[in-house]
Amino acid sequence: MGSDDLRSLLTGRSTRVAVSECLLGRPVRWNGEHNGDTWPRQRLERLFTLVGICPEVGVGMGVPRDPIQLVGEASAPRVVAVDDPARDYTDRLGQYAREVASTLDEVHGYVFADRSPSCGLAGVKVFAEDGSFERVGRGVYAGAVLAGYPDLPAVDAETLGDDEILLDFVLAVLARSGVALKPDGDIRELVRDLLAGEQDETPYGAIGFAQAGAENTVKSAR
Ligand code: SF4
């Protein structure tokens, strides 16, 4: 059994991961730029189908658009235009998240863009009336998505530059998609190799595969 067999097993399941669309290199940011080079996208693409979603474009804010920011209480911030706080997008983005959520049953993980007042998972700036801020917020879209899917594996993109966090996320996504990984094999190393795109002929004959009902089980036979 070679590494290609494991890749076929994993990728043959069409495991899907939602991603903030600017992370896919699409120029949907407020200033017409993207964040496609800030995270290890190519590594995840070796195993998963990435599905881009931009909530700000989704609610019709257009590209380019005025920048927005979080204001108020960190536990329940509003998201408003930087230059005109009366332009409040909180309800539109929350409603959009609830509409998107109806499609997320077929998604097994979510990678969010860091620091965004819509998509940021943690540490987003929340501004007070006097202009001071604390990095304590969560984007309003990300918050609404995870309120509906609290168990969905979710990460900020830049944290995936840490190999161990990347592996933990990949294994969580695989588990949610129904690939049961026995904890006794050296599965982390195997998945690490696949993420790296290595094609060596390591004797993966020591790795066995078994179909169990609707689930695939990957186990070490060592
Ligand atoms: S961070 Fe989210 S809202 Fe902002 S451009 Fe990226 S996908 Fe769109």
Residues whose N, C-alpha, C, O or C-beta is under 5 A from the ligand:
A	BS01	SF4	S20 E21 C22 V28 R29 W30 I53 C54 P55 E56 A113 S116 S118 C119
